[in-house]
């Protein structure tokens, strides 16, 4: 099937009548705990466009939460998936082996930061990758404790929900939580009490104090950090912070885990967000954009740490499913062949100045930030830094009505995040950002 026409087309109100009809059925059949950003049902998608069942062409500035970086129907992904599905859809890698699993592992060993000897384990979801990274770190160190940051998001399973900072909707009513999880302040430059210029130094001081005085460094298996915090609000750490965490962890024999699930595979204008500062983690977790829309996740890291787990200690029935592995090989081929890392930098160059102009002209815009095609606008009540979640919601809803998919995030629900597919047409991108600008000015 050919790619949808790459322009915004509104044939009905959003949502249209057919989407409303299907949404009513959804409410009767699907558990209510699933949220929804835009209540439209999709007919097809590709490039930077999502076509709904009413024929509306919506501009995609979400990529399925940073998943469809190569588009939702990349020809290379589709071809590899079809060929693999004809061969076999599943055997379980722990029962009988297949080459796709090994090829994906080799690609991740090559692409992730550092030139040391590496091993990779494949799983199904990002939360599963994080959970297994912690298991591996505990096995390698013989220690129990894990340290995470404020504003962190690492998943919805018991352990990863415990690592996640935000209460509603991720933790409320789901306790008690996993033991031996500790939290230190996130160096959030816009909101750091001492000002952005002090965030790195004081954030590292808080980390050292908590680990050494409250936990005991000899008890800490791992420190886990998102190189750019995602759900927490697209928080870019101040220069030097990640390097400081890496050095502190190495000094005390602590495994440094970089959660690159949302930031990986070109999203930030580098293959991995750690690459911006030359930081080399001990373990890297990946998922989302890895397999072009199919469920696949990974932990990649130092061979001596990864191999600390005895055979049978990690795995899963669907871990490294062969069809998902085929999709990953297609997605990685497209990312490298089509220079999508460089394209993410071009997206930043095209969009960030327009967002910065909004900050200068609209009192409700407190901050704009991000890297590559991972950009955000934080809304505040004019004249203060008080979060304004109602403004973020109003902006998102106005964008949706105009046919542009945007997402709200942030610990305070006051951030609009932009995650366009890296393959998006630049005229289409400009149109989508124009809709966002108009919505911000209206809400302000």
C-alpha angles and dihedrals in degrees: 000000000000122000116270117260106278101233138086112265124177114193095161139010114285111281097032126209096266092049090049090051092050092044090055089054090048090058089057096047110028128069111261093230091082110095125211131211100189117015097220128119115228124231098179140336141194142147106006097329136091115196115205129208090263092058097255116146108216123193108240113224092156108057090205087298096317095317106110097053090146091045129270095276106029107177094224092051092046093049095049092046093051093049093048093046089056090055099045137314100211145359101153111251090234090060103039125000130234133192098238091069091053093045092054090047091051091050092051092046088055099043105041119090119284135034097240124119108284142186129198133209119196125215137162112253137026092246089053090052092052092046091052093045088058091047090051092048091050092049092049096047104029088226129123110207128093125192122208134175133250113262089027125148119193105152148288105273117104096267097037092044086054089053091048114092105204115090105197120080100358104051109014110121095359101096156148093082134208118288128242095036115133132184133215128187118278113233093239101177097201093051103029108130093223093047130262094285090062098042098093097045096042093040091055091046090054091049093051093047094050095046097043102035106029105029107017117241090238088063097052117099098178148000112211121200135172104223085219113017110237118188088023089070111286090282112185109207117234117262112279098021098102091045090051092051091050093051094046092050092049091049091057101036092252120149111242109214119194112202100211094163094121099023101047133104102036099314095126098039093269127075086251128012091235088065091071089073100026091248116161113200124203091231131017124198119206138177132124104068093026097093105026094249103331121108110264133134137174148196113211125180154118111337095230091054097042092048093052089090116087118237110281093024094106133028139081140215094264098029108137095359109203095236091050090048090053089051091050093052088051094047093048090048091053094046092053099036095048096041093237092165088064090043090057088057090050089052090053091050091051099044110028096066089054091051091048089053088055090054090054095047105034120063091203092064108086100172143357121199148146142102132260112335092344103090135152146189119211117206125211138172106271114267094021144057092242108133116253107202090164090063092050090051092048092050093048092048092049090051091050092051088052093051102261121122112219131161133223118220141151134106087269096039091241103115131091111207125202118208107162119178108267088235095057117136109251094228088053090048091050090052092050093049089048090057089049092050092052091048092051093049091048093049091047 
